[in-house]
Amino acid sequence: MAIWIILAVIVIIVIWLVGSYNGFIRLRNKTEEAFSAMDVSLKKRYDLIPNYVETVKGYAKHESATLEKVIAARNAAMNASTEEEKIANDNILSGTLKSLFALSESYPDLKANQNFLQLQDQLQRIEEEIAGSRRYYNGVANRFNTKVEMFPGNIVAGIFGFRRKPLYEVTETQQRENVKVSF
């Protein structure tokens, strides 16, 4: 009788272990899929930035430092090899793009250029796609991270080497401040 009880406990533990492991695999795959979907939007952005910079360059020749920062940030983001590097470099790129948008406000002729307006509209739509992709990725990664850290999942995570996934977060304190509007 005792053998059957021990055997039943072992079977229950094995079933729980398999179910928990499969849950981790499912969440890991969803996290990777979410990151991949975001990567597609980021690629669109990377492809559009050189055209945008070239258009601005024609009107703002003496603003080369800003334009070079945007291109350098784009190249760093494109060449990132890990998720953490990609997230960090993408945050830097987002900051440099804001300075490029601000720069374009100083040139009325540029703001009236049809090509520039089209590029700006495309970039705006891509930025919205990226924001949505980031929200989805963060949601899935947060579920994964919660499972990695909570008991008893943390035991399975430790056994099979599942680690926390990085989240997209606001890193610059300027981005956290309220926008000031003055008339």
Phi and psi restraints in degrees (value plus and minus 20) as a CYANA .aco file:
   2 ALA   PHI     -84.1   -44.1
   2 ALA   PSI     -53.7   -13.7
   3 ILE   PHI     -83.9   -43.9
   3 ILE   PSI     -60.4   -20.4
   4 TRP   PHI     -86.1   -46.1
   4 TRP   PSI     -57.9   -17.9
   5 ILE   PHI     -86.6   -46.6
   5 ILE   PSI     -65.6   -25.6
   6 ILE   PHI     -82.6   -42.6
   6 ILE   PSI     -63.4   -23.4
   7 LEU   PHI     -83.6   -43.6
   7 LEU   PSI     -60.8   -20.8
   8 ALA   PHI     -84.3   -44.3
   8 ALA   PSI     -61.8   -21.8
   9 VAL   PHI     -83.2   -43.2
   9 VAL   PSI     -63.0   -23.0
  10 ILE   PHI     -83.3   -43.3
  10 ILE   PSI     -63.3   -23.3
  11 VAL   PHI     -82.8   -42.8
  11 VAL   PSI     -63.0   -23.0
  12 ILE   PHI     -82.4   -42.4
  12 ILE   PSI     -63.2   -23.2
  13 ILE   PHI     -83.6   -43.6
  13 ILE   PSI     -63.1   -23.1
  14 VAL   PHI     -83.7   -43.7
  14 VAL   PSI     -64.4   -24.4
  15 ILE   PHI     -81.8   -41.8
  15 ILE   PSI     -63.3   -23.3
  16 TRP   PHI     -83.7   -43.7
  16 TRP   PSI     -62.7   -22.7
  17 LEU   PHI     -82.2   -42.2
  17 LEU   PSI     -65.3   -25.3
  18 VAL   PHI     -83.8   -43.8
  18 VAL   PSI     -65.2   -25.2
  19 GLY   PHI     -82.5   -42.5
  19 GLY   PSI     -62.4   -22.4
  20 SER   PHI     -86.2   -46.2
  20 SER   PSI     -63.8   -23.8
  21 TYR   PHI     -80.2   -40.2
  21 TYR   PSI     -66.1   -26.1
  22 ASN   PHI     -82.8   -42.8
  22 ASN   PSI     -55.2   -15.2
  23 GLY   PHI     -82.6   -42.6
  23 GLY   PSI     -61.1   -21.1
  24 PHE   PHI     -83.5   -43.5
  24 PHE   PSI     -63.9   -23.9
  25 ILE   PHI     -81.1   -41.1
  25 ILE   PSI     -64.7   -24.7
  26 ARG   PHI     -79.6   -39.6
  26 ARG   PSI     -67.6   -27.6
  27 LEU   PHI     -88.1   -48.1
  27 LEU   PSI     -58.1   -18.1
  28 ARG   PHI     -81.8   -41.8
  28 ARG   PSI     -63.4   -23.4
  29 ASN   PHI     -85.6   -45.6
  29 ASN   PSI     -58.6   -18.6
  30 LYS   PHI     -85.5   -45.5
  30 LYS   PSI     -58.4   -18.4
  31 THR   PHI     -84.8   -44.8
  31 THR   PSI     -64.1   -24.1
  32 GLU   PHI     -86.0   -46.0
  32 GLU   PSI     -57.9   -17.9
  33 GLU   PHI     -85.1   -45.1
  33 GLU   PSI     -61.3   -21.3
  34 ALA   PHI     -84.8   -44.8
  34 ALA   PSI     -61.6   -21.6
  35 PHE   PHI     -85.9   -45.9
  35 PHE   PSI     -59.3   -19.3
  36 SER   PHI     -84.6   -44.6
  36 SER   PSI     -61.4   -21.4
  37 ALA   PHI     -82.6   -42.6
  37 ALA   PSI     -59.7   -19.7
  38 MET   PHI     -87.0   -47.0
  38 MET   PSI     -57.1   -17.1
  39 ASP   PHI     -80.0   -40.0
  39 ASP   PSI     -56.2   -16.2
  40 VAL   PHI     -82.5   -42.5
  40 VAL   PSI     -65.1   -25.1
  41 SER   PHI     -84.9   -44.9
  41 SER   PSI     -59.3   -19.3
  42 LEU   PHI     -83.8   -43.8
  42 LEU   PSI     -58.5   -18.5
  43 LYS   PHI     -81.8   -41.8
  43 LYS   PSI     -61.9   -21.9
  44 LYS   PHI     -79.5   -39.5
  44 LYS   PSI     -62.0   -22.0
  45 ARG   PHI     -84.7   -44.7
  45 ARG   PSI     -64.4   -24.4
  46 TYR   PHI     -79.8   -39.8
  46 TYR   PSI     -58.6   -18.6
  47 ASP   PHI     -90.5   -50.5
  47 ASP   PSI     -51.0   -11.0
  48 LEU   PHI    -102.2   -62.2
  48 LEU   PSI     -50.2   -10.2
  49 ILE   PHI     -77.5   -37.5
  49 ILE   PSI     -65.2   -25.2
  50 PRO   PHI     -79.3   -39.3
  50 PRO   PSI     -58.4   -18.4
  51 ASN   PHI     -84.5   -44.5
  51 ASN   PSI     -61.9   -21.9
  52 TYR   PHI     -83.4   -43.4
  52 TYR   PSI     -66.3   -26.3
  53 VAL   PHI     -83.1   -43.1
  53 VAL   PSI     -62.8   -22.8
  54 GLU   PHI     -81.7   -41.7
  54 GLU   PSI     -59.5   -19.5
  55 THR   PHI     -84.8   -44.8
  55 THR   PSI     -65.1   -25.1
  56 VAL   PHI     -85.6   -45.6
  56 VAL   PSI     -59.2   -19.2
  57 LYS   PHI     -78.0   -38.0
  57 LYS   PSI     -55.7   -15.7
  58 GLY   PHI     -82.8   -42.8
  58 GLY   PSI     -49.2    -9.2
  59 TYR   PHI    -120.6   -80.6
  59 TYR   PSI     -44.4    -4.4
  60 ALA   PHI    -146.1  -106.1
  60 ALA   PSI      41.9    81.9
  61 LYS   PHI     -78.7   -38.7
  61 LYS   PSI     -56.2   -16.2
  62 HIS   PHI    -104.1   -64.1
  62 HIS   PSI     -13.2    26.8
  63 GLU   PHI    -123.3   -83.3
  63 GLU   PSI      13.1    53.1
  64 SER   PHI     -82.7   -42.7
  64 SER   PSI     -51.5   -11.5
  65 ALA   PHI     -82.1   -42.1
  65 ALA   PSI     -63.8   -23.8
  66 THR   PHI     -83.6   -43.6
  66 THR   PSI     -63.7   -23.7
  67 LEU   PHI     -85.0   -45.0
  67 LEU   PSI     -59.0   -19.0
  68 GLU   PHI     -86.5   -46.5
  68 GLU   PSI     -56.3   -16.3
  69 LYS   PHI     -83.8   -43.8
  69 LYS   PSI     -60.0   -20.0
  70 VAL   PHI     -83.6   -43.6
  70 VAL   PSI     -67.0   -27.0
  71 ILE   PHI     -84.4   -44.4
  71 ILE   PSI     -61.7   -21.7
  72 ALA   PHI     -83.7   -43.7
  72 ALA   PSI     -61.8   -21.8
  73 ALA   PHI     -85.8   -45.8
  73 ALA   PSI     -59.0   -19.0
  74 ARG   PHI     -81.7   -41.7
  74 ARG   PSI     -67.5   -27.5
  75 ASN   PHI     -83.5   -43.5
  75 ASN   PSI     -60.0   -20.0
  76 ALA   PHI     -84.1   -44.1
  76 ALA   PSI     -62.3   -22.3
  77 ALA   PHI     -86.3   -46.3
  77 ALA   PSI     -60.2   -20.2
  78 MET   PHI     -86.0   -46.0
  78 MET   PSI     -54.4   -14.4
  79 ASN   PHI    -113.7   -73.7
  79 ASN   PSI     -14.9    25.1
  80 ALA   PHI     -85.1   -45.1
  80 ALA   PSI     120.0   160.0
  81 SER   PHI    -124.0   -84.0
  81 SER   PSI     -44.8    -4.8
  82 THR   PHI    -132.5   -92.5
  82 THR   PSI     144.3   184.3
  83 GLU   PHI     -80.3   -40.3
  83 GLU   PSI     -61.8   -21.8
  84 GLU   PHI     -82.4   -42.4
  84 GLU   PSI     -65.1   -25.1
  85 GLU   PHI     -83.0   -43.0
  85 GLU   PSI     -63.7   -23.7
  86 LYS   PHI     -81.3   -41.3
  86 LYS   PSI     -63.0   -23.0
  87 ILE   PHI     -84.7   -44.7
  87 ILE   PSI     -67.1   -27.1
  88 ALA   PHI     -82.8   -42.8
  88 ALA   PSI     -67.2   -27.2
  89 ASN   PHI     -88.9   -48.9
  89 ASN   PSI     -52.9   -12.9
  90 ASP   PHI     -87.9   -47.9
  90 ASP   PSI     -56.3   -16.3
  91 ASN   PHI     -83.8   -43.8
  91 ASN   PSI     -59.0   -19.0
  92 ILE   PHI     -84.9   -44.9
  92 ILE   PSI     -63.8   -23.8
  93 LEU   PHI     -80.9   -40.9
  93 LEU   PSI     -61.8   -21.8
  94 SER   PHI     -79.6   -39.6
  94 SER   PSI     -60.1   -20.1
  95 GLY   PHI     -85.4   -45.4
  95 GLY   PSI     -61.3   -21.3
  96 THR   PHI     -90.7   -50.7
  96 THR   PSI     -52.0   -12.0
  97 LEU   PHI     -85.3   -45.3
  97 LEU   PSI     -56.0   -16.0
  98 LYS   PHI     -81.9   -41.9
  98 LYS   PSI     -58.9   -18.9
  99 SER   PHI     -88.0   -48.0
  99 SER   PSI     -52.2   -12.2
 100 LEU   PHI     -88.8   -48.8
 100 LEU   PSI     -61.0   -21.0
 101 PHE   PHI     -82.2   -42.2
 101 PHE   PSI     -62.9   -22.9
 102 ALA   PHI     -84.0   -44.0
 102 ALA   PSI     -59.6   -19.6
 103 LEU   PHI     -80.7   -40.7
 103 LEU   PSI     -61.0   -21.0
 104 SER   PHI     -85.6   -45.6
 104 SER   PSI     -43.7    -3.7
 105 GLU   PHI     -86.5   -46.5
 105 GLU   PSI     -42.6    -2.6
 106 SER   PHI    -101.1   -61.1
 106 SER   PSI     -25.7    14.3
 107 TYR   PHI    -143.5  -103.5
 107 TYR   PSI      75.9   115.9
 108 PRO   PHI     -80.5   -40.5
 108 PRO   PSI     -56.0   -16.0
 109 ASP   PHI     -83.8   -43.8
 109 ASP   PSI     -58.3   -18.3
 110 LEU   PHI     -85.8   -45.8
 110 LEU   PSI     -63.6   -23.6
 111 LYS   PHI     -85.2   -45.2
 111 LYS   PSI     -40.9    -0.9
 112 ALA   PHI    -110.7   -70.7
 112 ALA   PSI     -31.4     8.6
 113 ASN   PHI     -90.0   -50.0
 113 ASN   PSI     105.3   145.3
 114 GLN   PHI     -83.5   -43.5
 114 GLN   PSI     -61.7   -21.7
 115 ASN   PHI     -81.3   -41.3
 115 ASN   PSI     -64.2   -24.2
 116 PHE   PHI     -81.6   -41.6
 116 PHE   PSI     -64.2   -24.2
 117 LEU   PHI     -83.1   -43.1
 117 LEU   PSI     -59.4   -19.4
 118 GLN   PHI     -84.1   -44.1
 118 GLN   PSI     -66.2   -26.2
 119 LEU   PHI     -81.9   -41.9
 119 LEU   PSI     -61.4   -21.4
 120 GLN   PHI     -85.2   -45.2
 120 GLN   PSI     -59.5   -19.5
 121 ASP   PHI     -84.5   -44.5
 121 ASP   PSI     -64.8   -24.8
 122 GLN   PHI     -81.6   -41.6
 122 GLN   PSI     -63.5   -23.5
 123 LEU   PHI     -84.6   -44.6
 123 LEU   PSI     -58.5   -18.5
 124 GLN   PHI     -82.7   -42.7
 124 GLN   PSI     -64.0   -24.0
 125 ARG   PHI     -84.2   -44.2
 125 ARG   PSI     -60.9   -20.9
 126 ILE   PHI     -84.7   -44.7
 126 ILE   PSI     -60.4   -20.4
 127 GLU   PHI     -81.5   -41.5
 127 GLU   PSI     -57.9   -17.9
 128 GLU   PHI     -86.5   -46.5
 128 GLU   PSI     -60.3   -20.3
 129 GLU   PHI     -80.3   -40.3
 129 GLU   PSI     -65.1   -25.1
 130 ILE   PHI     -83.1   -43.1
 130 ILE   PSI     -62.4   -22.4
 131 ALA   PHI     -81.3   -41.3
 131 ALA   PSI     -63.7   -23.7
 132 GLY   PHI     -84.4   -44.4
 132 GLY   PSI     -61.2   -21.2
 133 SER   PHI     -84.0   -44.0
 133 SER   PSI     -59.3   -19.3
 134 ARG   PHI     -84.2   -44.2
 134 ARG   PSI     -62.6   -22.6
 135 ARG   PHI     -80.5   -40.5
 135 ARG   PSI     -65.6   -25.6
 136 TYR   PHI     -83.3   -43.3
 136 TYR   PSI     -67.3   -27.3
 137 TYR   PHI     -78.1   -38.1
 137 TYR   PSI     -68.3   -28.3
 138 ASN   PHI     -80.5   -40.5
 138 ASN   PSI     -57.9   -17.9
 139 GLY   PHI     -83.7   -43.7
 139 GLY   PSI     -67.0   -27.0
 140 VAL   PHI     -88.0   -48.0
 140 VAL   PSI     -63.6   -23.6
 141 ALA   PHI     -84.4   -44.4
 141 ALA   PSI     -55.5   -15.5
 142 ASN   PHI     -85.8   -45.8
 142 ASN   PSI     -61.0   -21.0
 143 ARG   PHI     -82.0   -42.0
 143 ARG   PSI     -63.7   -23.7
 144 PHE   PHI     -81.1   -41.1
 144 PHE   PSI     -68.5   -28.5
 145 ASN   PHI     -82.1   -42.1
 145 ASN   PSI     -58.5   -18.5
 146 THR   PHI     -83.0   -43.0
 146 THR   PSI     -63.2   -23.2
 147 LYS   PHI     -85.8   -45.8
 147 LYS   PSI     -57.1   -17.1
 148 VAL   PHI     -84.6   -44.6
 148 VAL   PSI     -54.0   -14.0
 149 GLU   PHI    -114.1   -74.1
 149 GLU   PSI     -42.8    -2.8
 150 MET   PHI    -106.5   -66.5
 150 MET   PSI     125.1   165.1
 151 PHE   PHI     -97.1   -57.1
 151 PHE   PSI     118.6   158.6
 152 PRO   PHI    -113.2   -73.2
 152 PRO   PSI     -19.1    20.9
 153 GLY   PHI     -79.2   -39.2
 153 GLY   PSI     -51.6   -11.6
 154 ASN   PHI     -83.9   -43.9
 154 ASN   PSI     -45.5    -5.5
 155 ILE   PHI     -88.4   -48.4
 155 ILE   PSI     -68.3   -28.3
 156 VAL   PHI     -83.3   -43.3
 156 VAL   PSI     -62.2   -22.2
 157 ALA   PHI     -80.1   -40.1
 157 ALA   PSI     -61.8   -21.8
 158 GLY   PHI     -86.3   -46.3
 158 GLY   PSI     -60.5   -20.5
 159 ILE   PHI     -84.8   -44.8
 159 ILE   PSI     -63.5   -23.5
 160 PHE   PHI    -119.5   -79.5
 160 PHE   PSI     -14.0    26.0
 161 GLY   PHI      56.2    96.2
 161 GLY   PSI       6.0    46.0
 162 PHE   PHI     -98.2   -58.2
 162 PHE   PSI     110.7   150.7
 163 ARG   PHI    -140.3  -100.3
 163 ARG   PSI     138.5   178.5
 164 ARG   PHI     -76.3   -36.3
 164 ARG   PSI     127.3   167.3
 165 LYS   PHI    -118.0   -78.0
 165 LYS   PSI     123.6   163.6
 166 PRO   PHI     -91.7   -51.7
 166 PRO   PSI     130.0   170.0
 167 LEU   PHI    -128.3   -88.3
 167 LEU   PSI     131.8   171.8
 168 TYR   PHI     -99.1   -59.1
 168 TYR   PSI     101.3   141.3
 169 GLU   PHI    -154.1  -114.1
 169 GLU   PSI     136.1   176.1
 170 VAL   PHI     -93.5   -53.5
 170 VAL   PSI     103.1   143.1
 171 THR   PHI    -124.7   -84.7
 171 THR   PSI     -44.4    -4.4
 172 GLU   PHI    -114.4   -74.4
 172 GLU   PSI     114.1   154.1
 173 THR   PHI     -85.0   -45.0
 173 THR   PSI     -47.0    -7.0
 174 GLN   PHI     -83.1   -43.1
 174 GLN   PSI     -54.7   -14.7
 175 GLN   PHI     -91.2   -51.2
 175 GLN   PSI     -42.9    -2.9
 176 ARG   PHI    -103.4   -63.4
 176 ARG   PSI     -38.5     1.5
 177 GLU   PHI     -94.0   -54.0
 177 GLU   PSI     133.6   173.6
 178 ASN   PHI     -87.0   -47.0
 178 ASN   PSI     125.5   165.5
 179 VAL   PHI     -95.0   -55.0
 179 VAL   PSI     112.5   152.5
 180 LYS   PHI    -119.8   -79.8
 180 LYS   PSI     104.4   144.4
 181 VAL   PHI    -131.1   -91.1
 181 VAL   PSI     108.9   148.9
 182 SER   PHI    -154.8  -114.8
 182 SER   PSI     125.7   165.7
